[in-house]
Amino acid sequence: MQLRPDPVDDAAIWATAHWWTAARPLLPVLVRKFKISNDEAMQAIRAASDAIARRPS
């Protein structure tokens, strides 16, 4: 059995990869691109921000 991809996880991965180049504000970009709610987009943004903060300098 294969699990369906989670759009919030996909949005977080995309936001992490495109953090410095993505259009702003980021929240509506994620909502439109991944068809997720505002709350889900905020979860993705928080996850991306945390991932970026943990990166070594």
All heavy atoms as atom14 arrays in JSON, in Angstrom:
{
  "sequence": "MQLRPDPVDDAAIWATAHWWTAARPLLPVLVRKFKISNDEAMQAIRAASDAIARRPS",
  "atom14_mask": [
    [1, 1, 1, 1, 1, 1, 1, 1, 0, 0, 0, 0, 0, 0],
    [1, 1, 1, 1, 1, 1, 1, 1, 1, 0, 0, 0, 0, 0],
    [1, 1, 1, 1, 1, 1, 1, 1, 0, 0, 0, 0, 0, 0],
    [1, 1, 1, 1, 1, 1, 1, 1, 1, 1, 1, 0, 0, 0],
    [1, 1, 1, 1, 1, 1, 1, 0, 0, 0, 0, 0, 0, 0],
    [1, 1, 1, 1, 1, 1, 1, 1, 0, 0, 0, 0, 0, 0],
    [1, 1, 1, 1, 1, 1, 1, 0, 0, 0, 0, 0, 0, 0],
    [1, 1, 1, 1, 1, 1, 1, 0, 0, 0, 0, 0, 0, 0],
    [1, 1, 1, 1, 1, 1, 1, 1, 0, 0, 0, 0, 0, 0],
    [1, 1, 1, 1, 1, 1, 1, 1, 0, 0, 0, 0, 0, 0],
    [1, 1, 1, 1, 1, 0, 0, 0, 0, 0, 0, 0, 0, 0],
    [1, 1, 1, 1, 1, 0, 0, 0, 0, 0, 0, 0, 0, 0],
    [1, 1, 1, 1, 1, 1, 1, 1, 0, 0, 0, 0, 0, 0],
    [1, 1, 1, 1, 1, 1, 1, 1, 1, 1, 1, 1, 1, 1],
    [1, 1, 1, 1, 1, 0, 0, 0, 0, 0, 0, 0, 0, 0],
    [1, 1, 1, 1, 1, 1, 1, 0, 0, 0, 0, 0, 0, 0],
    [1, 1, 1, 1, 1, 0, 0, 0, 0, 0, 0, 0, 0, 0],
    [1, 1, 1, 1, 1, 1, 1, 1, 1, 1, 0, 0, 0, 0],
    [1, 1, 1, 1, 1, 1, 1, 1, 1, 1, 1, 1, 1, 1],
    [1, 1, 1, 1, 1, 1, 1, 1, 1, 1, 1, 1, 1, 1],
    [1, 1, 1, 1, 1, 1, 1, 0, 0, 0, 0, 0, 0, 0],
    [1, 1, 1, 1, 1, 0, 0, 0, 0, 0, 0, 0, 0, 0],
    [1, 1, 1, 1, 1, 0, 0, 0, 0, 0, 0, 0, 0, 0],
    [1, 1, 1, 1, 1, 1, 1, 1, 1, 1, 1, 0, 0, 0],
    [1, 1, 1, 1, 1, 1, 1, 0, 0, 0, 0, 0, 0, 0],
    [1, 1, 1, 1, 1, 1, 1, 1, 0, 0, 0, 0, 0, 0],
    [1, 1, 1, 1, 1, 1, 1, 1, 0, 0, 0, 0, 0, 0],
    [1, 1, 1, 1, 1, 1, 1, 0, 0, 0, 0, 0, 0, 0],
    [1, 1, 1, 1, 1, 1, 1, 0, 0, 0, 0, 0, 0, 0],
    [1, 1, 1, 1, 1, 1, 1, 1, 0, 0, 0, 0, 0, 0],
    [1, 1, 1, 1, 1, 1, 1, 0, 0, 0, 0, 0, 0, 0],
    [1, 1, 1, 1, 1, 1, 1, 1, 1, 1, 1, 0, 0, 0],
    [1, 1, 1, 1, 1, 1, 1, 1, 1, 0, 0, 0, 0, 0],
    [1, 1, 1, 1, 1, 1, 1, 1, 1, 1, 1, 0, 0, 0],
    [1, 1, 1, 1, 1, 1, 1, 1, 1, 0, 0, 0, 0, 0],
    [1, 1, 1, 1, 1, 1, 1, 1, 0, 0, 0, 0, 0, 0],
    [1, 1, 1, 1, 1, 1, 0, 0, 0, 0, 0, 0, 0, 0],
    [1, 1, 1, 1, 1, 1, 1, 1, 0, 0, 0, 0, 0, 0],
    [1, 1, 1, 1, 1, 1, 1, 1, 0, 0, 0, 0, 0, 0],
    [1, 1, 1, 1, 1, 1, 1, 1, 1, 0, 0, 0, 0, 0],
    [1, 1, 1, 1, 1, 0, 0, 0, 0, 0, 0, 0, 0, 0],
    [1, 1, 1, 1, 1, 1, 1, 1, 0, 0, 0, 0, 0, 0],
    [1, 1, 1, 1, 1, 1, 1, 1, 1, 0, 0, 0, 0, 0],
    [1, 1, 1, 1, 1, 0, 0, 0, 0, 0, 0, 0, 0, 0],
    [1, 1, 1, 1, 1, 1, 1, 1, 0, 0, 0, 0, 0, 0],
    [1, 1, 1, 1, 1, 1, 1, 1, 1, 1, 1, 0, 0, 0],
    [1, 1, 1, 1, 1, 0, 0, 0, 0, 0, 0, 0, 0, 0],
    [1, 1, 1, 1, 1, 0, 0, 0, 0, 0, 0, 0, 0, 0],
    [1, 1, 1, 1, 1, 1, 0, 0, 0, 0, 0, 0, 0, 0],
    [1, 1, 1, 1, 1, 1, 1, 1, 0, 0, 0, 0, 0, 0],
    [1, 1, 1, 1, 1, 0, 0, 0, 0, 0, 0, 0, 0, 0],
    [1, 1, 1, 1, 1, 1, 1, 1, 0, 0, 0, 0, 0, 0],
    [1, 1, 1, 1, 1, 0, 0, 0, 0, 0, 0, 0, 0, 0],
    [1, 1, 1, 1, 1, 1, 1, 1, 1, 1, 1, 0, 0, 0],
    [1, 1, 1, 1, 1, 1, 1, 1, 1, 1, 1, 0, 0, 0],
    [1, 1, 1, 1, 1, 1, 1, 0, 0, 0, 0, 0, 0, 0],
    [1, 1, 1, 1, 1, 1, 0, 0, 0, 0, 0, 0, 0, 0]
  ],
  "atom14_positions": [
    [[0.84, -1.18, 0.0], [0.0, 0.0, 0.0], [0.89, 1.24, 0.0], [1.87, 1.31, 0.73], [-0.89, 0.0, 1.23], [-1.83, 1.15, 1.28], [-2.99, 0.95, 2.65], [-2.58, 2.4, 3.58], [0.0, 0.0, 0.0], [0.0, 0.0, 0.0], [0.0, 0.0, 0.0], [0.0, 0.0, 0.0], [0.0, 0.0, 0.0], [0.0, 0.0, 0.0]],
    [[0.52, 2.2, -0.81], [1.31, 3.43, -0.9], [0.5, 4.59, -0.33], [-0.69, 4.74, -0.65], [1.67, 3.69, -2.35], [2.71, 4.75, -2.51], [3.16, 4.83, -3.95], [2.45, 4.43, -4.86], [4.34, 5.35, -4.15], [0.0, 0.0, 0.0], [0.0, 0.0, 0.0], [0.0, 0.0, 0.0], [0.0, 0.0, 0.0], [0.0, 0.0, 0.0]],
    [[1.13, 5.39, 0.52], [0.46, 6.54, 1.1], [0.39, 7.67, 0.08], [1.31, 7.87, -0.71], [1.21, 7.03, 2.33], [1.26, 6.08, 3.51], [2.13, 6.65, 4.61], [-0.14, 5.82, 4.04], [0.0, 0.0, 0.0], [0.0, 0.0, 0.0], [0.0, 0.0, 0.0], [0.0, 0.0, 0.0], [0.0, 0.0, 0.0], [0.0, 0.0, 0.0]],
    [[-0.71, 8.4, 0.11], [-0.84, 9.57, -0.75], [0.08, 10.67, -0.24], [0.25, 10.83, 0.97], [-2.28, 10.07, -0.74], [-3.23, 9.1, -1.42], [-4.66, 9.57, -1.41], [-4.77, 10.99, -1.64], [-5.77, 11.74, -1.2], [-6.73, 11.2, -0.5], [-5.82, 13.03, -1.46], [0.0, 0.0, 0.0], [0.0, 0.0, 0.0], [0.0, 0.0, 0.0]],
    [[0.69, 11.43, -1.13], [1.55, 12.51, -0.67], [0.75, 13.57, 0.1], [-0.41, 13.83, -0.24], [2.13, 13.09, -1.95], [1.43, 12.45, -3.08], [0.61, 11.32, -2.56], [0.0, 0.0, 0.0], [0.0, 0.0, 0.0], [0.0, 0.0, 0.0], [0.0, 0.0, 0.0], [0.0, 0.0, 0.0], [0.0, 0.0, 0.0], [0.0, 0.0, 0.0]],
    [[1.36, 14.11, 1.1], [0.71, 15.14, 1.91], [1.03, 16.5, 1.3], [2.21, 16.89, 1.22], [1.24, 15.06, 3.34], [0.61, 16.08, 4.26], [-0.33, 16.78, 3.83], [1.06, 16.18, 5.41], [0.0, 0.0, 0.0], [0.0, 0.0, 0.0], [0.0, 0.0, 0.0], [0.0, 0.0, 0.0], [0.0, 0.0, 0.0], [0.0, 0.0, 0.0]],
    [[0.03, 17.26, 0.87], [0.31, 18.55, 0.24], [0.99, 19.55, 1.18], [1.73, 20.41, 0.73], [-1.06, 19.04, -0.21], [-2.06, 18.22, 0.49], [-1.39, 16.95, 0.88], [0.0, 0.0, 0.0], [0.0, 0.0, 0.0], [0.0, 0.0, 0.0], [0.0, 0.0, 0.0], [0.0, 0.0, 0.0], [0.0, 0.0, 0.0], [0.0, 0.0, 0.0]],
    [[0.77, 19.42, 2.49], [1.44, 20.32, 3.43], [2.93, 20.01, 3.45], [3.77, 20.92, 3.45], [0.82, 20.23, 4.84], [1.57, 21.09, 5.83], [-0.65, 20.61, 4.8], [0.0, 0.0, 0.0], [0.0, 0.0, 0.0], [0.0, 0.0, 0.0], [0.0, 0.0, 0.0], [0.0, 0.0, 0.0], [0.0, 0.0, 0.0], [0.0, 0.0, 0.0]],
    [[3.29, 18.73, 3.45], [4.7, 18.35, 3.38], [5.33, 18.83, 2.07], [6.44, 19.35, 2.06], [4.87, 16.84, 3.5], [4.57, 16.31, 4.89], [4.54, 17.11, 5.85], [4.35, 15.09, 5.01], [0.0, 0.0, 0.0], [0.0, 0.0, 0.0], [0.0, 0.0, 0.0], [0.0, 0.0, 0.0], [0.0, 0.0, 0.0], [0.0, 0.0, 0.0]],
    [[4.6, 18.65, 0.98], [5.1, 19.12, -0.33], [5.31, 20.63, -0.32], [6.31, 21.12, -0.83], [4.13, 18.74, -1.45], [4.05, 17.24, -1.69], [4.96, 16.51, -1.24], [3.08, 16.81, -2.35], [0.0, 0.0, 0.0], [0.0, 0.0, 0.0], [0.0, 0.0, 0.0], [0.0, 0.0, 0.0], [0.0, 0.0, 0.0], [0.0, 0.0, 0.0]],
    [[4.38, 21.35, 0.27], [4.5, 22.81, 0.35], [5.7, 23.22, 1.22], [6.42, 24.15, 0.88], [3.21, 23.41, 0.91], [0.0, 0.0, 0.0], [0.0, 0.0, 0.0], [0.0, 0.0, 0.0], [0.0, 0.0, 0.0], [0.0, 0.0, 0.0], [0.0, 0.0, 0.0], [0.0, 0.0, 0.0], [0.0, 0.0, 0.0], [0.0, 0.0, 0.0]],
    [[5.92, 22.5, 2.32], [7.05, 22.81, 3.19], [8.38, 22.55, 2.47], [9.31, 23.35, 2.58], [6.97, 21.99, 4.47], [0.0, 0.0, 0.0], [0.0, 0.0, 0.0], [0.0, 0.0, 0.0], [0.0, 0.0, 0.0], [0.0, 0.0, 0.0], [0.0, 0.0, 0.0], [0.0, 0.0, 0.0], [0.0, 0.0, 0.0], [0.0, 0.0, 0.0]],
    [[8.45, 21.46, 1.74], [9.67, 21.14, 0.99], [9.92, 22.21, -0.08], [11.02, 22.72, -0.23], [9.58, 19.74, 0.37], [9.6, 18.68, 1.48], [10.7, 19.5, -0.63], [9.17, 17.3, 1.03], [0.0, 0.0, 0.0], [0.0, 0.0, 0.0], [0.0, 0.0, 0.0], [0.0, 0.0, 0.0], [0.0, 0.0, 0.0], [0.0, 0.0, 0.0]],
    [[8.86, 22.58, -0.8], [8.98, 23.59, -1.84], [9.4, 24.93, -1.24], [10.28, 25.61, -1.76], [7.66, 23.73, -2.6], [7.75, 24.67, -3.74], [8.08, 24.37, -5.03], [7.53, 26.09, -3.71], [8.07, 25.5, -5.8], [7.74, 26.57, -5.01], [7.18, 26.98, -2.71], [7.6, 27.91, -5.33], [7.05, 28.32, -3.03], [7.26, 28.78, -4.32]],
    [[8.76, 25.31, -0.12], [9.08, 26.59, 0.52], [10.52, 26.62, 1.02], [11.19, 27.65, 0.92], [8.11, 26.86, 1.66], [0.0, 0.0, 0.0], [0.0, 0.0, 0.0], [0.0, 0.0, 0.0], [0.0, 0.0, 0.0], [0.0, 0.0, 0.0], [0.0, 0.0, 0.0], [0.0, 0.0, 0.0], [0.0, 0.0, 0.0], [0.0, 0.0, 0.0]],
    [[11.0, 25.5, 1.53], [12.39, 25.43, 1.98], [13.35, 25.62, 0.81], [14.32, 26.38, 0.91], [12.67, 24.08, 2.68], [11.77, 23.93, 3.77], [14.09, 24.0, 3.19], [0.0, 0.0, 0.0], [0.0, 0.0, 0.0], [0.0, 0.0, 0.0], [0.0, 0.0, 0.0], [0.0, 0.0, 0.0], [0.0, 0.0, 0.0], [0.0, 0.0, 0.0]],
    [[13.06, 24.96, -0.29], [13.93, 25.04, -1.46], [13.89, 26.41, -2.14], [14.87, 26.83, -2.73], [13.54, 23.96, -2.46], [0.0, 0.0, 0.0], [0.0, 0.0, 0.0], [0.0, 0.0, 0.0], [0.0, 0.0, 0.0], [0.0, 0.0, 0.0], [0.0, 0.0, 0.0], [0.0, 0.0, 0.0], [0.0, 0.0, 0.0], [0.0, 0.0, 0.0]],
    [[12.75, 27.1, -2.04], [12.58, 28.37, -2.75], [12.43, 29.56, -1.81], [11.92, 30.61, -2.2], [11.35, 28.28, -3.66], [11.48, 27.25, -4.72], [11.04, 25.97, -4.55], [12.04, 27.3, -5.94], [11.3, 25.27, -5.64], [11.92, 26.06, -6.49], [0.0, 0.0, 0.0], [0.0, 0.0, 0.0], [0.0, 0.0, 0.0], [0.0, 0.0, 0.0]],
    [[12.88, 29.42, -0.57], [12.66, 30.42, 0.47], [13.09, 31.83, 0.04], [12.38, 32.8, 0.24], [13.41, 30.02, 1.73], [13.1, 30.87, 2.91], [13.83, 31.9, 3.4], [11.94, 30.77, 3.75], [13.22, 32.44, 4.5], [12.05, 31.76, 4.74], [10.83, 29.93, 3.76], [11.1, 31.94, 5.73], [9.88, 30.11, 4.75], [10.02, 31.11, 5.72]],
    [[14.26, 31.95, -0.56], [14.81, 33.28, -0.88], [14.35, 33.8, -2.23], [14.52, 34.98, -2.53], [16.33, 33.25, -0.83], [16.81, 32.83, 0.51], [17.42, 31.65, 0.84], [16.67, 33.54, 1.75], [17.67, 31.59, 2.18], [17.23, 32.74, 2.77], [16.12, 34.77, 2.09], [17.26, 33.14, 4.1], [16.16, 35.17, 3.42], [16.73, 34.36, 4.41]],
    [[13.76, 32.95, -3.08], [13.39, 33.39, -4.42], [11.89, 33.39, -4.67], [11.45, 33.93, -5.69], [14.06, 32.48, -5.48], [13.66, 31.13, -5.25], [15.57, 32.57, -5.4], [0.0, 0.0, 0.0], [0.0, 0.0, 0.0], [0.0, 0.0, 0.0], [0.0, 0.0, 0.0], [0.0, 0.0, 0.0], [0.0, 0.0, 0.0], [0.0, 0.0, 0.0]],
    [[11.12, 32.82, -3.78], [9.66, 32.74, -3.97], [9.03, 34.12, -3.86], [9.51, 34.99, -3.13], [9.05, 31.81, -2.94], [0.0, 0.0, 0.0], [0.0, 0.0, 0.0], [0.0, 0.0, 0.0], [0.0, 0.0, 0.0], [0.0, 0.0, 0.0], [0.0, 0.0, 0.0], [0.0, 0.0, 0.0], [0.0, 0.0, 0.0], [0.0, 0.0, 0.0]],
    [[7.93, 34.3, -4.59], [7.18, 35.56, -4.51], [6.65, 35.75, -3.09], [6.42, 34.8, -2.36], [6.03, 35.52, -5.5], [0.0, 0.0, 0.0], [0.0, 0.0, 0.0], [0.0, 0.0, 0.0], [0.0, 0.0, 0.0], [0.0, 0.0, 0.0], [0.0, 0.0, 0.0], [0.0, 0.0, 0.0], [0.0, 0.0, 0.0], [0.0, 0.0, 0.0]],
    [[6.5, 36.99, -2.72], [5.96, 37.34, -1.41], [4.66, 38.07, -1.6], [4.5, 38.76, -2.58], [6.95, 38.22, -0.63], [8.27, 37.52, -0.27], [8.01, 36.41, 0.72], [9.21, 35.93, 1.37], [9.91, 34.87, 1.01], [9.56, 34.2, -0.05], [10.94, 34.48, 1.7], [0.0, 0.0, 0.0], [0.0, 0.0, 0.0], [0.0, 0.0, 0.0]],
    [[3.7, 37.96, -0.72], [3.7, 37.13, 0.49], [3.61, 35.64, 0.15], [2.94, 35.25, -0.81], [2.49, 37.61, 1.27], [1.6, 38.24, 0.27], [2.48, 38.75, -0.83], [0.0, 0.0, 0.0], [0.0, 0.0, 0.0], [0.0, 0.0, 0.0], [0.0, 0.0, 0.0], [0.0, 0.0, 0.0], [0.0, 0.0, 0.0], [0.0, 0.0, 0.0]],
    [[4.29, 34.86, 0.94], [4.43, 33.44, 0.66], [3.14, 32.65, 0.92], [2.86, 31.69, 0.21], [5.57, 32.88, 1.51], [6.04, 31.47, 1.23], [6.43, 31.29, -0.23], [7.22, 31.12, 2.13], [0.0, 0.0, 0.0], [0.0, 0.0, 0.0], [0.0, 0.0, 0.0], [0.0, 0.0, 0.0], [0.0, 0.0, 0.0], [0.0, 0.0, 0.0]],
    [[2.37, 33.05, 1.91], [1.17, 32.29, 2.27], [0.21, 32.12, 1.08], [-0.16, 30.99, 0.77], [0.46, 32.94, 3.46], [-0.68, 32.09, 4.01], [-0.57, 31.98, 5.52], [-2.01, 32.68, 3.63], [0.0, 0.0, 0.0], [0.0, 0.0, 0.0], [0.0, 0.0, 0.0], [0.0, 0.0, 0.0], [0.0, 0.0, 0.0], [0.0, 0.0, 0.0]],
    [[-0.22, 33.18, 0.4], [-1.13, 32.96, -0.72], [-0.5, 32.18, -1.88], [-1.21, 31.47, -2.61], [-1.56, 34.36, -1.15], [-0.62, 35.29, -0.51], [-0.03, 34.6, 0.67], [0.0, 0.0, 0.0], [0.0, 0.0, 0.0], [0.0, 0.0, 0.0], [0.0, 0.0, 0.0], [0.0, 0.0, 0.0], [0.0, 0.0, 0.0], [0.0, 0.0, 0.0]],
    [[0.8, 32.28, -2.03], [1.49, 31.5, -3.07], [1.32, 30.02, -2.78], [0.97, 29.23, -3.68], [2.99, 31.89, -3.14], [3.74, 30.94, -4.06], [3.16, 33.32, -3.59], [0.0, 0.0, 0.0], [0.0, 0.0, 0.0], [0.0, 0.0, 0.0], [0.0, 0.0, 0.0], [0.0, 0.0, 0.0], [0.0, 0.0, 0.0], [0.0, 0.0, 0.0]],
    [[1.55, 29.61, -1.54], [1.42, 28.2, -1.17], [-0.04, 27.73, -1.27], [-0.29, 26.61, -1.72], [1.96, 27.96, 0.24], [3.45, 28.2, 0.43], [3.83, 27.99, 1.9], [4.28, 27.32, -0.47], [0.0, 0.0, 0.0], [0.0, 0.0, 0.0], [0.0, 0.0, 0.0], [0.0, 0.0, 0.0], [0.0, 0.0, 0.0], [0.0, 0.0, 0.0]],
    [[-0.97, 28.58, -0.85], [-2.39, 28.21, -0.92], [-2.78, 27.93, -2.36], [-3.44, 26.93, -2.66], [-3.26, 29.33, -0.31], [-4.73, 29.11, -0.62], [-3.04, 29.41, 1.2], [0.0, 0.0, 0.0], [0.0, 0.0, 0.0], [0.0, 0.0, 0.0], [0.0, 0.0, 0.0], [0.0, 0.0, 0.0], [0.0, 0.0, 0.0], [0.0, 0.0, 0.0]],
    [[-2.38, 28.81, -3.28], [-2.74, 28.61, -4.69], [-2.0, 27.43, -5.32], [-2.58, 26.61, -6.01], [-2.42, 29.88, -5.49], [-3.45, 30.95, -5.36], [-3.24, 32.06, -6.38], [-1.89, 32.6, -6.37], [-1.49, 33.63, -5.63], [-2.34, 34.23, -4.83], [-0.25, 34.06, -5.68], [0.0, 0.0, 0.0], [0.0, 0.0, 0.0], [0.0, 0.0, 0.0]],
    [[-0.69, 27.36, -5.06], [0.13, 26.35, -5.71], [-0.22, 24.93, -5.26], [-0.22, 24.0, -6.06], [1.61, 26.64, -5.44], [2.57, 25.73, -6.17], [3.99, 26.24, -6.03], [4.97, 25.42, -6.79], [4.8, 25.46, -8.23], [0.0, 0.0, 0.0], [0.0, 0.0, 0.0], [0.0, 0.0, 0.0], [0.0, 0.0, 0.0], [0.0, 0.0, 0.0]],
    [[-0.49, 24.75, -3.97], [-0.7, 23.4, -3.43], [-2.16, 23.13, -3.05], [-2.47, 22.06, -2.53], [0.22, 23.18, -2.22], [1.66, 23.17, -2.6], [2.43, 24.32, -2.5], [2.25, 22.03, -3.13], [3.77, 24.32, -2.89], [3.57, 22.02, -3.52], [4.34, 23.18, -3.4], [0.0, 0.0, 0.0], [0.0, 0.0, 0.0], [0.0, 0.0, 0.0]],
    [[-3.04, 24.12, -3.27], [-4.47, 23.96, -2.97], [-4.69, 23.52, -1.53], [-5.36, 22.51, -1.24], [-5.14, 23.01, -3.95], [-5.1, 23.55, -5.37], [-5.68, 22.56, -6.35], [-5.72, 23.07, -7.76], [-4.56, 23.76, -8.28], [0.0, 0.0, 0.0], [0.0, 0.0, 0.0], [0.0, 0.0, 0.0], [0.0, 0.0, 0.0], [0.0, 0.0, 0.0]],
    [[-4.09, 24.28, -0.61], [-4.21, 24.01, 0.82], [-4.85, 25.22, 1.49], [-4.94, 26.29, 0.9], [-2.83, 23.68, 1.44], [-1.82, 24.81, 1.2], [-2.3, 22.36, 0.91], [-0.45, 24.59, 1.82], [0.0, 0.0, 0.0], [0.0, 0.0, 0.0], [0.0, 0.0, 0.0], [0.0, 0.0, 0.0], [0.0, 0.0, 0.0], [0.0, 0.0, 0.0]],
    [[-5.27, 25.04, 2.73], [-5.89, 26.14, 3.48], [-4.81, 27.09, 4.0], [-3.61, 26.78, 3.98], [-6.69, 25.58, 4.66], [-5.81, 25.06, 5.64], [0.0, 0.0, 0.0], [0.0, 0.0, 0.0], [0.0, 0.0, 0.0], [0.0, 0.0, 0.0], [0.0, 0.0, 0.0], [0.0, 0.0, 0.0], [0.0, 0.0, 0.0], [0.0, 0.0, 0.0]],
    [[-5.26, 28.25, 4.49], [-4.32, 29.2, 5.1], [-3.6, 28.58, 6.29], [-2.39, 28.79, 6.48], [-5.05, 30.47, 5.54], [-5.47, 31.34, 4.39], [-5.0, 31.2, 3.27], [-6.38, 32.26, 4.67], [0.0, 0.0, 0.0], [0.0, 0.0, 0.0], [0.0, 0.0, 0.0], [0.0, 0.0, 0.0], [0.0, 0.0, 0.0], [0.0, 0.0, 0.0]],
    [[-4.33, 27.84, 7.11], [-3.71, 27.19, 8.28], [-2.65, 26.18, 7.85], [-1.57, 26.11, 8.46], [-4.76, 26.5, 9.14], [-5.65, 27.48, 9.89], [-5.24, 28.65, 10.07], [-6.76, 27.08, 10.28], [0.0, 0.0, 0.0], [0.0, 0.0, 0.0], [0.0, 0.0, 0.0], [0.0, 0.0, 0.0], [0.0, 0.0, 0.0], [0.0, 0.0, 0.0]],
    [[-2.96, 25.41, 6.82], [-1.98, 24.43, 6.33], [-0.76, 25.13, 5.73], [0.37, 24.68, 5.93], [-2.63, 23.52, 5.29], [-3.66, 22.58, 5.88], [-4.46, 21.84, 4.84], [-4.74, 22.41, 3.76], [-4.8, 20.67, 5.1], [0.0, 0.0, 0.0], [0.0, 0.0, 0.0], [0.0, 0.0, 0.0], [0.0, 0.0, 0.0], [0.0, 0.0, 0.0]],
    [[-0.98, 26.24, 5.04], [0.14, 26.99, 4.49], [1.03, 27.53, 5.61], [2.26, 27.52, 5.49], [-0.37, 28.13, 3.61], [0.0, 0.0, 0.0], [0.0, 0.0, 0.0], [0.0, 0.0, 0.0], [0.0, 0.0, 0.0], [0.0, 0.0, 0.0], [0.0, 0.0, 0.0], [0.0, 0.0, 0.0], [0.0, 0.0, 0.0], [0.0, 0.0, 0.0]],
    [[0.43, 27.97, 6.7], [1.23, 28.45, 7.84], [2.04, 27.31, 8.45], [3.19, 27.51, 8.85], [0.33, 29.09, 8.91], [-0.05, 30.51, 8.62], [1.34, 31.62, 8.26], [2.33, 31.46, 9.71], [0.0, 0.0, 0.0], [0.0, 0.0, 0.0], [0.0, 0.0, 0.0], [0.0, 0.0, 0.0], [0.0, 0.0, 0.0], [0.0, 0.0, 0.0]],
    [[1.47, 26.12, 8.51], [2.22, 24.96, 9.01], [3.43, 24.71, 8.11], [4.53, 24.44, 8.62], [1.34, 23.71, 9.03], [0.25, 23.72, 10.05], [-0.67, 22.51, 9.9], [-0.37, 21.56, 9.2], [-1.81, 22.57, 10.57], [0.0, 0.0, 0.0], [0.0, 0.0, 0.0], [0.0, 0.0, 0.0], [0.0, 0.0, 0.0], [0.0, 0.0, 0.0]],
    [[3.23, 24.8, 6.82], [4.33, 24.59, 5.87], [5.4, 25.66, 6.02], [6.6, 25.36, 5.99], [3.78, 24.56, 4.44], [0.0, 0.0, 0.0], [0.0, 0.0, 0.0], [0.0, 0.0, 0.0], [0.0, 0.0, 0.0], [0.0, 0.0, 0.0], [0.0, 0.0, 0.0], [0.0, 0.0, 0.0], [0.0, 0.0, 0.0], [0.0, 0.0, 0.0]],
    [[4.98, 26.91, 6.19], [5.93, 28.02, 6.36], [6.73, 27.83, 7.64], [7.95, 28.02, 7.65], [5.2, 29.37, 6.33], [4.67, 29.65, 4.92], [6.1, 30.49, 6.82], [3.7, 30.82, 4.83], [0.0, 0.0, 0.0], [0.0, 0.0, 0.0], [0.0, 0.0, 0.0], [0.0, 0.0, 0.0], [0.0, 0.0, 0.0], [0.0, 0.0, 0.0]],
    [[6.06, 27.44, 8.71], [6.77, 27.2, 9.98], [7.79, 26.07, 9.84], [8.92, 26.17, 10.31], [5.79, 26.87, 11.09], [5.04, 28.05, 11.61], [4.23, 27.69, 12.87], [3.25, 28.71, 13.11], [1.94, 28.58, 12.88], [1.46, 27.45, 12.42], [1.12, 29.57, 13.13], [0.0, 0.0, 0.0], [0.0, 0.0, 0.0], [0.0, 0.0, 0.0]],
    [[7.39, 24.99, 9.17], [8.3, 23.86, 8.97], [9.49, 24.27, 8.11], [10.63, 23.91, 8.41], [7.55, 22.69, 8.33], [0.0, 0.0, 0.0], [0.0, 0.0, 0.0], [0.0, 0.0, 0.0], [0.0, 0.0, 0.0], [0.0, 0.0, 0.0], [0.0, 0.0, 0.0], [0.0, 0.0, 0.0], [0.0, 0.0, 0.0], [0.0, 0.0, 0.0]],
    [[9.24, 25.04, 7.07], [10.33, 25.51, 6.2], [11.27, 26.43, 6.97], [12.5, 26.31, 6.87], [9.76, 26.22, 4.98], [0.0, 0.0, 0.0], [0.0, 0.0, 0.0], [0.0, 0.0, 0.0], [0.0, 0.0, 0.0], [0.0, 0.0, 0.0], [0.0, 0.0, 0.0], [0.0, 0.0, 0.0], [0.0, 0.0, 0.0], [0.0, 0.0, 0.0]],
    [[10.7, 27.33, 7.75], [11.51, 28.26, 8.55], [12.38, 27.5, 9.55], [13.56, 27.81, 9.72], [10.59, 29.24, 9.28], [11.33, 30.07, 10.11], [0.0, 0.0, 0.0], [0.0, 0.0, 0.0], [0.0, 0.0, 0.0], [0.0, 0.0, 0.0], [0.0, 0.0, 0.0], [0.0, 0.0, 0.0], [0.0, 0.0, 0.0], [0.0, 0.0, 0.0]],
    [[11.8, 26.51, 10.2], [12.56, 25.7, 11.16], [13.69, 24.95, 10.45], [14.81, 24.88, 10.98], [11.65, 24.69, 11.87], [10.68, 25.35, 12.85], [10.87, 26.54, 13.16], [9.74, 24.65, 13.28], [0.0, 0.0, 0.0], [0.0, 0.0, 0.0], [0.0, 0.0, 0.0], [0.0, 0.0, 0.0], [0.0, 0.0, 0.0], [0.0, 0.0, 0.0]],
    [[13.42, 24.41, 9.28], [14.44, 23.68, 8.53], [15.58, 24.62, 8.13], [16.76, 24.25, 8.21], [13.83, 23.02, 7.3], [0.0, 0.0, 0.0], [0.0, 0.0, 0.0], [0.0, 0.0, 0.0], [0.0, 0.0, 0.0], [0.0, 0.0, 0.0], [0.0, 0.0, 0.0], [0.0, 0.0, 0.0], [0.0, 0.0, 0.0], [0.0, 0.0, 0.0]],
    [[15.25, 25.81, 7.71], [16.28, 26.79, 7.3], [17.09, 27.22, 8.51], [18.32, 27.35, 8.42], [15.62, 27.99, 6.59], [15.1, 27.53, 5.23], [16.59, 29.14, 6.44], [14.17, 28.5, 4.56], [0.0, 0.0, 0.0], [0.0, 0.0, 0.0], [0.0, 0.0, 0.0], [0.0, 0.0, 0.0], [0.0, 0.0, 0.0], [0.0, 0.0, 0.0]],
    [[16.45, 27.41, 9.64], [17.15, 27.83, 10.86], [18.13, 26.76, 11.34], [19.16, 27.08, 11.96], [16.15, 28.17, 11.96], [0.0, 0.0, 0.0], [0.0, 0.0, 0.0], [0.0, 0.0, 0.0], [0.0, 0.0, 0.0], [0.0, 0.0, 0.0], [0.0, 0.0, 0.0], [0.0, 0.0, 0.0], [0.0, 0.0, 0.0], [0.0, 0.0, 0.0]],
    [[17.83, 25.49, 11.06], [18.7, 24.4, 11.5], [19.89, 24.16, 10.57], [20.8, 23.41, 10.93], [17.89, 23.1, 11.61], [17.01, 23.04, 12.82], [16.47, 21.64, 13.04], [15.72, 21.16, 11.89], [14.42, 21.24, 11.73], [13.69, 21.79, 12.65], [13.83, 20.77, 10.64], [0.0, 0.0, 0.0], [0.0, 0.0, 0.0], [0.0, 0.0, 0.0]],
    [[19.85, 24.74, 9.36], [20.95, 24.53, 8.42], [22.25, 25.1, 8.98], [22.25, 26.18, 9.56], [20.68, 25.24, 7.09], [19.69, 24.57, 6.24], [19.6, 25.29, 4.92], [18.56, 24.7, 4.09], [18.14, 25.23, 2.98], [18.65, 26.35, 2.53], [17.21, 24.64, 2.28], [0.0, 0.0, 0.0], [0.0, 0.0, 0.0], [0.0, 0.0, 0.0]],
    [[23.35, 24.38, 8.74], [24.64, 24.95, 9.16], [24.99, 26.16, 8.3], [24.64, 26.22, 7.13], [25.65, 23.82, 8.92], [24.92, 22.75, 8.18], [23.46, 23.06, 8.19], [0.0, 0.0, 0.0], [0.0, 0.0, 0.0], [0.0, 0.0, 0.0], [0.0, 0.0, 0.0], [0.0, 0.0, 0.0], [0.0, 0.0, 0.0], [0.0, 0.0, 0.0]],
    [[25.65, 27.12, 8.89], [26.01, 28.35, 8.17], [27.05, 28.12, 7.11], [27.91, 27.34, 7.19], [26.54, 29.4, 9.11], [25.71, 29.55, 10.21], [0.0, 0.0, 0.0], [0.0, 0.0, 0.0], [0.0, 0.0, 0.0], [0.0, 0.0, 0.0], [0.0, 0.0, 0.0], [0.0, 0.0, 0.0], [0.0, 0.0, 0.0], [0.0, 0.0, 0.0]]
  ]
}
